[in-house]
Amino acid sequence: MNTAGITTFAQLAALEPARISEILRASRIRVAFTDTWPEQARLAAEGKWDELTALQAQLTAGRQA
């Protein structure tokens, strides 16, 4: 993400999942699902750590279980 200029959770939250996937592929990082990344980043940017932890507990491989 840093190579693509994404240095904050707020910047990551503003991206579409497809763009996140593009950035990761360009860096040769394979991640199957980025659908929830913007939401997770938004919660982190807002300092909502308990909500982030709860959301992550519901995910399996980055997707809603």
N, CA, C, O and CB atoms as a CASP TS submission, in Angstrom:
PFRMAT TS
TARGET T0000
AUTHOR 0000-0000-0000
METHOD Language model
MODEL 1
PARENT N/A
ATOM      1  N   MET     1       0.814  -1.183   0.000  1.00  0.00           N
ATOM      2  CA  MET     1       0.000   0.000   0.000  1.00  0.00           C
ATOM      3  C   MET     1       0.869   1.264   0.000  1.00  0.00           C
ATOM      4  O   MET     1       0.575   2.225  -0.710  1.00  0.00           O
ATOM      5  CB  MET     1      -0.932  -0.011   1.198  1.00  0.00           C
ATOM      6  N   ASN     2       1.923   1.254   0.788  1.00  0.00           N
ATOM      7  CA  ASN     2       2.781   2.439   0.855  1.00  0.00           C
ATOM      8  C   ASN     2       3.358   2.781  -0.507  1.00  0.00           C
ATOM      9  O   ASN     2       3.448   3.956  -0.862  1.00  0.00           O
ATOM     10  CB  ASN     2       3.910   2.225   1.857  1.00  0.00           C
ATOM     11  N   THR     3       3.749   1.777  -1.272  1.00  0.00           N
ATOM     12  CA  THR     3       4.305   2.015  -2.599  1.00  0.00           C
ATOM     13  C   THR     3       3.299   2.725  -3.503  1.00  0.00           C
ATOM     14  O   THR     3       3.679   3.510  -4.372  1.00  0.00           O
ATOM     15  CB  THR     3       4.742   0.696  -3.233  1.00  0.00           C
ATOM     16  N   ALA     4       2.009   2.442  -3.289  1.00  0.00           N
ATOM     17  CA  ALA     4       0.948   3.070  -4.077  1.00  0.00           C
ATOM     18  C   ALA     4       0.510   4.403  -3.484  1.00  0.00           C
ATOM     19  O   ALA     4      -0.431   5.022  -3.981  1.00  0.00           O
ATOM     20  CB  ALA     4      -0.245   2.139  -4.182  1.00  0.00           C
ATOM     21  N   GLY     5       1.187   4.852  -2.419  1.00  0.00           N
ATOM     22  CA  GLY     5       0.851   6.135  -1.813  1.00  0.00           C
ATOM     23  C   GLY     5      -0.243   6.053  -0.764  1.00  0.00           C
ATOM     24  O   GLY     5      -0.721   7.084  -0.292  1.00  0.00           O
ATOM     25  N   ILE     6      -0.649   4.848  -0.391  1.00  0.00           N
ATOM     26  CA  ILE     6      -1.678   4.659   0.629  1.00  0.00           C
ATOM     27  C   ILE     6      -0.960   4.494   1.964  1.00  0.00           C
ATOM     28  O   ILE     6      -0.359   3.455   2.233  1.00  0.00           O
ATOM     29  CB  ILE     6      -2.602   3.413   0.309  1.00  0.00           C
ATOM     30  N   THR     7      -1.029   5.526   2.792  1.00  0.00           N
ATOM     31  CA  THR     7      -0.268   5.524   4.046  1.00  0.00           C
ATOM     32  C   THR     7      -1.141   5.677   5.287  1.00  0.00           C
ATOM     33  O   THR     7      -0.632   5.659   6.407  1.00  0.00           O
ATOM     34  CB  THR     7       0.749   6.628   4.020  1.00  0.00           C
ATOM     35  N   THR     8      -2.450   5.826   5.096  1.00  0.00           N
ATOM     36  CA  THR     8      -3.341   5.968   6.249  1.00  0.00           C
ATOM     37  C   THR     8      -4.549   5.054   6.084  1.00  0.00           C
ATOM     38  O   THR     8      -4.904   4.655   4.975  1.00  0.00           O
ATOM     39  CB  THR     8      -3.794   7.441   6.419  1.00  0.00           C
ATOM     40  N   PHE     9      -5.170   4.735   7.213  1.00  0.00           N
ATOM     41  CA  PHE     9      -6.395   3.953   7.159  1.00  0.00           C
ATOM     42  C   PHE     9      -7.483   4.712   6.403  1.00  0.00           C
ATOM     43  O   PHE     9      -8.273   4.099   5.685  1.00  0.00           O
ATOM     44  CB  PHE     9      -6.870   3.603   8.574  1.00  0.00           C
ATOM     45  N   ALA    10      -7.537   6.023   6.553  1.00  0.00           N
ATOM     46  CA  ALA    10      -8.552   6.823   5.856  1.00  0.00           C
ATOM     47  C   ALA    10      -8.394   6.713   4.349  1.00  0.00           C
ATOM     48  O   ALA    10      -9.387   6.607   3.630  1.00  0.00           O
ATOM     49  CB  ALA    10      -8.467   8.293   6.284  1.00  0.00           C
ATOM     50  N   GLN    11      -7.165   6.738   3.863  1.00  0.00           N
ATOM     51  CA  GLN    11      -6.938   6.577   2.424  1.00  0.00           C
ATOM     52  C   GLN    11      -7.378   5.198   1.958  1.00  0.00           C
ATOM     53  O   GLN    11      -7.999   5.066   0.903  1.00  0.00           O
ATOM     54  CB  GLN    11      -5.457   6.802   2.082  1.00  0.00           C
ATOM     55  N   LEU    12      -7.062   4.182   2.728  1.00  0.00           N
ATOM     56  CA  LEU    12      -7.459   2.825   2.378  1.00  0.00           C
ATOM     57  C   LEU    12      -8.973   2.691   2.387  1.00  0.00           C
ATOM     58  O   LEU    12      -9.543   2.032   1.518  1.00  0.00           O
ATOM     59  CB  LEU    12      -6.831   1.815   3.339  1.00  0.00           C
ATOM     60  N   ALA    13      -9.626   3.306   3.356  1.00  0.00           N
ATOM     61  CA  ALA    13     -11.084   3.245   3.457  1.00  0.00           C
ATOM     62  C   ALA    13     -11.766   3.869   2.243  1.00  0.00           C
ATOM     63  O   ALA    13     -12.883   3.484   1.896  1.00  0.00           O
ATOM     64  CB  ALA    13     -11.550   3.945   4.725  1.00  0.00           C
ATOM     65  N   ALA    14     -11.111   4.819   1.600  1.00  0.00           N
ATOM     66  CA  ALA    14     -11.695   5.513   0.454  1.00  0.00           C
ATOM     67  C   ALA    14     -11.581   4.726  -0.847  1.00  0.00           C
ATOM     68  O   ALA    14     -12.171   5.110  -1.857  1.00  0.00           O
ATOM     69  CB  ALA    14     -11.036   6.852   0.284  1.00  0.00           C
ATOM     70  N   LEU    15     -10.838   3.642  -0.831  1.00  0.00           N
ATOM     71  CA  LEU    15     -10.633   2.859  -2.046  1.00  0.00           C
ATOM     72  C   LEU    15     -11.732   1.819  -2.236  1.00  0.00           C
ATOM     73  O   LEU    15     -12.303   1.310  -1.272  1.00  0.00           O
ATOM     74  CB  LEU    15      -9.273   2.175  -2.008  1.00  0.00           C
ATOM     75  N   GLU    16     -12.012   1.519  -3.497  1.00  0.00           N
ATOM     76  CA  GLU    16     -12.905   0.416  -3.838  1.00  0.00           C
ATOM     77  C   GLU    16     -12.130  -0.887  -3.684  1.00  0.00           C
ATOM     78  O   GLU    16     -10.923  -0.914  -3.922  1.00  0.00           O
ATOM     79  CB  GLU    16     -13.474   0.568  -5.292  1.00  0.00           C
ATOM     80  N   PRO    17     -12.800  -1.965  -3.291  1.00  0.00           N
ATOM     81  CA  PRO    17     -12.104  -3.243  -3.164  1.00  0.00           C
ATOM     82  C   PRO    17     -11.347  -3.660  -4.434  1.00  0.00           C
ATOM     83  O   PRO    17     -10.266  -4.241  -4.343  1.00  0.00           O
ATOM     84  CB  PRO    17     -13.094  -4.315  -2.800  1.00  0.00           C
ATOM     85  N   ALA    18     -11.902  -3.369  -5.603  1.00  0.00           N
ATOM     86  CA  ALA    18     -11.225  -3.729  -6.856  1.00  0.00           C
ATOM     87  C   ALA    18      -9.891  -2.997  -6.982  1.00  0.00           C
ATOM     88  O   ALA    18      -8.912  -3.577  -7.453  1.00  0.00           O
ATOM     89  CB  ALA    18     -12.122  -3.405  -8.068  1.00  0.00           C
ATOM     90  N   ARG    19      -9.841  -1.750  -6.572  1.00  0.00           N
ATOM     91  CA  ARG    19      -8.585  -0.980  -6.628  1.00  0.00           C
ATOM     92  C   ARG    19      -7.566  -1.544  -5.647  1.00  0.00           C
ATOM     93  O   ARG    19      -6.377  -1.619  -5.956  1.00  0.00           O
ATOM     94  CB  ARG    19      -8.845   0.515  -6.321  1.00  0.00           C
ATOM     95  N   ILE    20      -8.028  -1.938  -4.469  1.00  0.00           N
ATOM     96  CA  ILE    20      -7.128  -2.544  -3.493  1.00  0.00           C
ATOM     97  C   ILE    20      -6.518  -3.808  -4.083  1.00  0.00           C
ATOM     98  O   ILE    20      -5.317  -4.045  -3.953  1.00  0.00           O
ATOM     99  CB  ILE    20      -7.874  -2.860  -2.173  1.00  0.00           C
ATOM    100  N   SER    21      -7.348  -4.616  -4.729  1.00  0.00           N
ATOM    101  CA  SER    21      -6.855  -5.838  -5.364  1.00  0.00           C
ATOM    102  C   SER    21      -5.819  -5.527  -6.433  1.00  0.00           C
ATOM    103  O   SER    21      -4.806  -6.219  -6.533  1.00  0.00           O
ATOM    104  CB  SER    21      -8.011  -6.625  -5.973  1.00  0.00           C
ATOM    105  N   GLU    22      -6.061  -4.495  -7.232  1.00  0.00           N
ATOM    106  CA  GLU    22      -5.103  -4.095  -8.275  1.00  0.00           C
ATOM    107  C   GLU    22      -3.753  -3.731  -7.667  1.00  0.00           C
ATOM    108  O   GLU    22      -2.705  -4.155  -8.153  1.00  0.00           O
ATOM    109  CB  GLU    22      -5.652  -2.905  -9.085  1.00  0.00           C
ATOM    110  N   ILE    23      -3.794  -2.948  -6.610  1.00  0.00           N
ATOM    111  CA  ILE    23      -2.555  -2.526  -5.948  1.00  0.00           C
ATOM    112  C   ILE    23      -1.803  -3.743  -5.418  1.00  0.00           C
ATOM    113  O   ILE    23      -0.587  -3.844  -5.578  1.00  0.00           O
ATOM    114  CB  ILE    23      -2.857  -1.536  -4.796  1.00  0.00           C
ATOM    115  N   LEU    24      -2.520  -4.653  -4.794  1.00  0.00           N
ATOM    116  CA  LEU    24      -1.877  -5.846  -4.253  1.00  0.00           C
ATOM    117  C   LEU    24      -1.299  -6.718  -5.365  1.00  0.00           C
ATOM    118  O   LEU    24      -0.180  -7.217  -5.246  1.00  0.00           O
ATOM    119  CB  LEU    24      -2.872  -6.653  -3.419  1.00  0.00           C
ATOM    120  N   ARG    25      -2.058  -6.900  -6.442  1.00  0.00           N
ATOM    121  CA  ARG    25      -1.543  -7.703  -7.569  1.00  0.00           C
ATOM    122  C   ARG    25      -0.295  -7.078  -8.163  1.00  0.00           C
ATOM    123  O   ARG    25       0.644  -7.792  -8.514  1.00  0.00           O
ATOM    124  CB  ARG    25      -2.615  -7.856  -8.660  1.00  0.00           C
ATOM    125  N   ALA    26      -0.268  -5.760  -8.282  1.00  0.00           N
ATOM    126  CA  ALA    26       0.898  -5.068  -8.828  1.00  0.00           C
ATOM    127  C   ALA    26       2.129  -5.303  -7.960  1.00  0.00           C
ATOM    128  O   ALA    26       3.256  -5.274  -8.454  1.00  0.00           O
ATOM    129  CB  ALA    26       0.619  -3.566  -8.952  1.00  0.00           C
ATOM    130  N   SER    27       1.916  -5.535  -6.675  1.00  0.00           N
ATOM    131  CA  SER    27       3.015  -5.807  -5.751  1.00  0.00           C
ATOM    132  C   SER    27       3.252  -7.305  -5.585  1.00  0.00           C
ATOM    133  O   SER    27       4.057  -7.736  -4.759  1.00  0.00           O
ATOM    134  CB  SER    27       2.731  -5.172  -4.394  1.00  0.00           C
ATOM    135  N   ARG    28       2.533  -8.085  -6.387  1.00  0.00           N
ATOM    136  CA  ARG    28       2.639  -9.553  -6.352  1.00  0.00           C
ATOM    137  C   ARG    28       2.245 -10.142  -5.005  1.00  0.00           C
ATOM    138  O   ARG    28       2.814 -11.131  -4.543  1.00  0.00           O
ATOM    139  CB  ARG    28       4.053  -9.977  -6.687  1.00  0.00           C
ATOM    140  N   ILE    29       1.258  -9.506  -4.395  1.00  0.00           N
ATOM    141  CA  ILE    29       0.690 -10.014  -3.152  1.00  0.00           C
ATOM    142  C   ILE    29      -0.675 -10.598  -3.495  1.00  0.00           C
ATOM    143  O   ILE    29      -1.523  -9.922  -4.077  1.00  0.00           O
ATOM    144  CB  ILE    29       0.580  -8.883  -2.050  1.00  0.00           C
ATOM    145  N   ARG    30      -0.874 -11.838  -3.134  1.00  0.00           N
ATOM    146  CA  ARG    30      -2.125 -12.509  -3.465  1.00  0.00           C
ATOM    147  C   ARG    30      -3.039 -12.541  -2.249  1.00  0.00           C
ATOM    148  O   ARG    30      -2.731 -13.169  -1.236  1.00  0.00           O
ATOM    149  CB  ARG    30      -1.861 -13.934  -3.976  1.00  0.00           C
ATOM    150  N   VAL    31      -4.156 -11.859  -2.368  1.00  0.00           N
ATOM    151  CA  VAL    31      -5.193 -11.864  -1.344  1.00  0.00           C
ATOM    152  C   VAL    31      -6.499 -12.117  -2.079  1.00  0.00           C
ATOM    153  O   VAL    31      -6.833 -11.396  -3.019  1.00  0.00           O
ATOM    154  CB  VAL    31      -5.230 -10.506  -0.515  1.00  0.00           C
ATOM    155  N   ALA    32      -7.233 -13.127  -1.661  1.00  0.00           N
ATOM    156  CA  ALA    32      -8.430 -13.521  -2.399  1.00  0.00           C
ATOM    157  C   ALA    32      -9.549 -12.484  -2.327  1.00  0.00           C
ATOM    158  O   ALA    32     -10.159 -12.160  -3.346  1.00  0.00           O
ATOM    159  CB  ALA    32      -8.934 -14.838  -1.877  1.00  0.00           C
ATOM    160  N   PHE    33      -9.817 -11.966  -1.143  1.00  0.00           N
ATOM    161  CA  PHE    33     -10.965 -11.083  -0.976  1.00  0.00           C
ATOM    162  C   PHE    33     -10.560  -9.790  -0.266  1.00  0.00           C
ATOM    163  O   PHE    33      -9.972  -9.807   0.815  1.00  0.00           O
ATOM    164  CB  PHE    33     -12.074 -11.795  -0.192  1.00  0.00           C
ATOM    165  N   THR    34     -10.891  -8.685  -0.903  1.00  0.00           N
ATOM    166  CA  THR    34     -10.615  -7.380  -0.303  1.00  0.00           C
ATOM    167  C   THR    34     -11.911  -6.608  -0.055  1.00  0.00           C
ATOM    168  O   THR    34     -11.889  -5.413   0.238  1.00  0.00           O
ATOM    169  CB  THR    34      -9.676  -6.563  -1.207  1.00  0.00           C
ATOM    170  N   ASP    35     -13.040  -7.309  -0.178  1.00  0.00           N
ATOM    171  CA  ASP    35     -14.344  -6.653  -0.068  1.00  0.00           C
ATOM    172  C   ASP    35     -14.544  -5.896   1.239  1.00  0.00           C
ATOM    173  O   ASP    35     -15.188  -4.847   1.255  1.00  0.00           O
ATOM    174  CB  ASP    35     -15.428  -7.669  -0.212  1.00  0.00           C
ATOM    175  N   THR    36     -14.004  -6.410   2.323  1.00  0.00           N
ATOM    176  CA  THR    36     -14.245  -5.784   3.627  1.00  0.00           C
ATOM    177  C   THR    36     -13.119  -4.843   4.058  1.00  0.00           C
ATOM    178  O   THR    36     -13.211  -4.211   5.111  1.00  0.00           O
ATOM    179  CB  THR    36     -14.434  -6.853   4.679  1.00  0.00           C
ATOM    180  N   TRP    37     -12.076  -4.747   3.266  1.00  0.00           N
ATOM    181  CA  TRP    37     -10.946  -3.890   3.639  1.00  0.00           C
ATOM    182  C   TRP    37     -11.344  -2.437   3.860  1.00  0.00           C
ATOM    183  O   TRP    37     -10.931  -1.848   4.859  1.00  0.00           O
ATOM    184  CB  TRP    37      -9.884  -3.958   2.575  1.00  0.00           C
ATOM    185  N   PRO    38     -12.137  -1.829   2.962  1.00  0.00           N
ATOM    186  CA  PRO    38     -12.502  -0.422   3.202  1.00  0.00           C
ATOM    187  C   PRO    38     -13.246  -0.223   4.522  1.00  0.00           C
ATOM    188  O   PRO    38     -12.985   0.741   5.242  1.00  0.00           O
ATOM    189  CB  PRO    38     -13.361   0.093   2.058  1.00  0.00           C
ATOM    190  N   GLU    39     -14.165  -1.126   4.840  1.00  0.00           N
ATOM    191  CA  GLU    39     -14.913  -1.013   6.093  1.00  0.00           C
ATOM    192  C   GLU    39     -13.988  -1.180   7.292  1.00  0.00           C
ATOM    193  O   GLU    39     -14.089  -0.434   8.265  1.00  0.00           O
ATOM    194  CB  GLU    39     -16.039  -2.055   6.144  1.00  0.00           C
ATOM    195  N   GLN    40     -13.095  -2.151   7.224  1.00  0.00           N
ATOM    196  CA  GLN    40     -12.155  -2.344   8.323  1.00  0.00           C
ATOM    197  C   GLN    40     -11.256  -1.120   8.480  1.00  0.00           C
ATOM    198  O   GLN    40     -10.989  -0.681   9.599  1.00  0.00           O
ATOM    199  CB  GLN    40     -11.305  -3.606   8.091  1.00  0.00           C
ATOM    200  N   ALA    41     -10.795  -0.577   7.372  1.00  0.00           N
ATOM    201  CA  ALA    41      -9.935   0.604   7.425  1.00  0.00           C
ATOM    202  C   ALA    41     -10.683   1.807   7.978  1.00  0.00           C
ATOM    203  O   ALA    41     -10.116   2.605   8.724  1.00  0.00           O
ATOM    204  CB  ALA    41      -9.386   0.925   6.037  1.00  0.00           C
ATOM    205  N   ARG    42     -11.959   1.940   7.614  1.00  0.00           N
ATOM    206  CA  ARG    42     -12.765   3.049   8.133  1.00  0.00           C
ATOM    207  C   ARG    42     -12.865   2.964   9.652  1.00  0.00           C
ATOM    208  O   ARG    42     -12.683   3.960  10.351  1.00  0.00           O
ATOM    209  CB  ARG    42     -14.177   3.042   7.501  1.00  0.00           C
ATOM    210  N   LEU    43     -13.154   1.769  10.155  1.00  0.00           N
ATOM    211  CA  LEU    43     -13.257   1.595  11.600  1.00  0.00           C
ATOM    212  C   LEU    43     -11.924   1.917  12.279  1.00  0.00           C
ATOM    213  O   LEU    43     -11.900   2.555  13.332  1.00  0.00           O
ATOM    214  CB  LEU    43     -13.695   0.158  11.937  1.00  0.00           C
ATOM    215  N   ALA    44     -10.828   1.480  11.683  1.00  0.00           N
ATOM    216  CA  ALA    44      -9.505   1.786  12.247  1.00  0.00           C
ATOM    217  C   ALA    44      -9.246   3.286  12.218  1.00  0.00           C
ATOM    218  O   ALA    44      -8.756   3.852  13.195  1.00  0.00           O
ATOM    219  CB  ALA    44      -8.397   1.042  11.473  1.00  0.00           C
ATOM    220  N   ALA    45      -9.572   3.932  11.099  1.00  0.00           N
ATOM    221  CA  ALA    45      -9.351   5.376  10.973  1.00  0.00           C
ATOM    222  C   ALA    45     -10.139   6.160  12.015  1.00  0.00           C
ATOM    223  O   ALA    45      -9.692   7.202  12.493  1.00  0.00           O
ATOM    224  CB  ALA    45      -9.734   5.848   9.574  1.00  0.00           C
ATOM    225  N   GLU    46     -11.311   5.649  12.360  1.00  0.00           N
ATOM    226  CA  GLU    46     -12.165   6.308  13.339  1.00  0.00           C
ATOM    227  C   GLU    46     -11.833   5.889  14.777  1.00  0.00           C
ATOM    228  O   GLU    46     -12.458   6.364  15.725  1.00  0.00           O
ATOM    229  CB  GLU    46     -13.620   6.005  13.037  1.00  0.00           C
ATOM    230  N   GLY    47     -10.853   5.003  14.931  1.00  0.00           N
ATOM    231  CA  GLY    47     -10.461   4.554  16.255  1.00  0.00           C
ATOM    232  C   GLY    47     -11.476   3.636  16.917  1.00  0.00           C
ATOM    233  O   GLY    47     -11.498   3.510  18.141  1.00  0.00           O
ATOM    234  N   LYS    48     -12.303   3.006  16.126  1.00  0.00           N
ATOM    235  CA  LYS    48     -13.342   2.111  16.645  1.00  0.00           C
ATOM    236  C   LYS    48     -12.794   0.685  16.713  1.00  0.00           C
ATOM    237  O   LYS    48     -13.226  -0.205  15.981  1.00  0.00           O
ATOM    238  CB  LYS    48     -14.624   2.167  15.753  1.00  0.00           C
ATOM    239  N   TRP    49     -11.845   0.500  17.602  1.00  0.00           N
ATOM    240  CA  TRP    49     -11.111  -0.761  17.676  1.00  0.00           C
ATOM    241  C   TRP    49     -11.992  -1.922  18.121  1.00  0.00           C
ATOM    242  O   TRP    49     -11.827  -3.034  17.618  1.00  0.00           O
ATOM    243  CB  TRP    49      -9.940  -0.622  18.621  1.00  0.00           C
ATOM    244  N   ASP    50     -12.913  -1.703  19.040  1.00  0.00           N
ATOM    245  CA  ASP    50     -13.797  -2.781  19.485  1.00  0.00           C
ATOM    246  C   ASP    50     -14.710  -3.231  18.346  1.00  0.00           C
ATOM    247  O   ASP    50     -14.934  -4.428  18.163  1.00  0.00           O
ATOM    248  CB  ASP    50     -14.639  -2.327  20.695  1.00  0.00           C
ATOM    249  N   GLU    51     -15.236  -2.272  17.580  1.00  0.00           N
ATOM    250  CA  GLU    51     -16.086  -2.607  16.444  1.00  0.00           C
ATOM    251  C   GLU    51     -15.278  -3.337  15.367  1.00  0.00           C
ATOM    252  O   GLU    51     -15.776  -4.273  14.742  1.00  0.00           O
ATOM    253  CB  GLU    51     -16.731  -1.335  15.861  1.00  0.00           C
ATOM    254  N   LEU    52     -14.049  -2.913  15.157  1.00  0.00           N
ATOM    255  CA  LEU    52     -13.179  -3.574  14.181  1.00  0.00           C
ATOM    256  C   LEU    52     -12.918  -5.016  14.601  1.00  0.00           C
ATOM    257  O   LEU    52     -13.001  -5.932  13.784  1.00  0.00           O
ATOM    258  CB  LEU    52     -11.843  -2.809  14.031  1.00  0.00           C
ATOM    259  N   THR    53     -12.607  -5.210  15.862  1.00  0.00           N
ATOM    260  CA  THR    53     -12.358  -6.555  16.365  1.00  0.00           C
ATOM    261  C   THR    53     -13.599  -7.432  16.204  1.00  0.00           C
ATOM    262  O   THR    53     -13.490  -8.596  15.820  1.00  0.00           O
ATOM    263  CB  THR    53     -11.928  -6.505  17.838  1.00  0.00           C
ATOM    264  N   ALA    54     -14.774  -6.879  16.497  1.00  0.00           N
ATOM    265  CA  ALA    54     -16.020  -7.629  16.352  1.00  0.00           C
ATOM    266  C   ALA    54     -16.267  -7.999  14.894  1.00  0.00           C
ATOM    267  O   ALA    54     -16.669  -9.123  14.595  1.00  0.00           O
ATOM    268  CB  ALA    54     -17.202  -6.816  16.899  1.00  0.00           C
ATOM    269  N   LEU    55     -16.028  -7.058  13.990  1.00  0.00           N
ATOM    270  CA  LEU    55     -16.196  -7.338  12.565  1.00  0.00           C
ATOM    271  C   LEU    55     -15.235  -8.431  12.129  1.00  0.00           C
ATOM    272  O   LEU    55     -15.636  -9.374  11.446  1.00  0.00           O
ATOM    273  CB  LEU    55     -15.974  -6.064  11.726  1.00  0.00           C
ATOM    274  N   GLN    56     -13.985  -8.317  12.513  1.00  0.00           N
ATOM    275  CA  GLN    56     -12.989  -9.299  12.115  1.00  0.00           C
ATOM    276  C   GLN    56     -13.328 -10.689  12.645  1.00  0.00           C
ATOM    277  O   GLN    56     -13.016 -11.690  12.001  1.00  0.00           O
ATOM    278  CB  GLN    56     -11.614  -8.876  12.605  1.00  0.00           C
ATOM    279  N   ALA    57     -13.960 -10.756  13.803  1.00  0.00           N
ATOM    280  CA  ALA    57     -14.365 -12.050  14.366  1.00  0.00           C
ATOM    281  C   ALA    57     -15.446 -12.715  13.522  1.00  0.00           C
ATOM    282  O   ALA    57     -15.611 -13.934  13.567  1.00  0.00           O
ATOM    283  CB  ALA    57     -14.864 -11.871  15.799  1.00  0.00           C
ATOM    284  N   GLN    58     -16.179 -11.917  12.755  1.00  0.00           N
ATOM    285  CA  GLN    58     -17.243 -12.440  11.895  1.00  0.00           C
ATOM    286  C   GLN    58     -16.723 -12.870  10.531  1.00  0.00           C
ATOM    287  O   GLN    58     -17.444 -13.507   9.764  1.00  0.00           O
ATOM    288  CB  GLN    58     -18.330 -11.399  11.719  1.00  0.00           C
ATOM    289  N   LEU    59     -15.491 -12.531  10.227  1.00  0.00           N
ATOM    290  CA  LEU    59     -14.965 -12.798   8.890  1.00  0.00           C
ATOM    291  C   LEU    59     -14.234 -14.133   8.813  1.00  0.00           C
ATOM    292  O   LEU    59     -13.607 -14.585   9.771  1.00  0.00           O
ATOM    293  CB  LEU    59     -14.033 -11.683   8.466  1.00  0.00           C
ATOM    294  N   THR    60     -14.338 -14.734   7.655  1.00  0.00           N
ATOM    295  CA  THR    60     -13.561 -15.923   7.343  1.00  0.00           C
ATOM    296  C   THR    60     -12.823 -15.628   6.043  1.00  0.00           C
ATOM    297  O   THR    60     -13.443 -15.442   4.995  1.00  0.00           O
ATOM    298  CB  THR    60     -14.473 -17.214   7.225  1.00  0.00           C
ATOM    299  N   ALA    61     -11.500 -15.586   6.117  1.00  0.00           N
ATOM    300  CA  ALA    61     -10.678 -15.266   4.947  1.00  0.00           C
ATOM    301  C   ALA    61     -11.095 -13.926   4.334  1.00  0.00           C
ATOM    302  O   ALA    61     -11.083 -13.771   3.113  1.00  0.00           O
ATOM    303  CB  ALA    61     -10.784 -16.387   3.894  1.00  0.00           C
ATOM    304  N   GLY    62     -11.462 -12.965   5.177  1.00  0.00           N
ATOM    305  CA  GLY    62     -11.799 -11.630   4.703  1.00  0.00           C
ATOM    306  C   GLY    62     -13.223 -11.455   4.222  1.00  0.00           C
ATOM    307  O   GLY    62     -13.580 -10.373   3.755  1.00  0.00           O
ATOM    308  N   ARG    63     -14.039 -12.477   4.320  1.00  0.00           N
ATOM    309  CA  ARG    63     -15.428 -12.386   3.876  1.00  0.00           C
ATOM    310  C   ARG    63     -16.361 -12.609   5.048  1.00  0.00           C
ATOM    311  O   ARG    63     -16.008 -13.249   6.038  1.00  0.00           O
ATOM    312  CB  ARG    63     -15.716 -13.404   2.761  1.00  0.00           C
ATOM    313  N   GLN    64     -17.555 -12.068   4.914  1.00  0.00           N
ATOM    314  CA  GLN    64     -18.576 -12.311   5.936  1.00  0.00           C
ATOM    315  C   GLN    64     -18.847 -13.798   6.012  1.00  0.00           C
ATOM    316  O   GLN    64     -19.104 -14.441   4.994  1.00  0.00           O
ATOM    317  CB  GLN    64     -19.885 -11.529   5.628  1.00  0.00           C
ATOM    318  N   ALA    65     -18.789 -14.342   7.207  1.00  0.00           N
ATOM    319  CA  ALA    65     -18.986 -15.786   7.396  1.00  0.00           C
ATOM    320  C   ALA    65     -20.449 -16.157   7.304  1.00  0.00           C
ATOM    321  O   ALA    65     -20.799 -17.329   7.439  1.00  0.00           O
ATOM    322  CB  ALA    65     -18.426 -16.235   8.742  1.00  0.00           C
TER
END
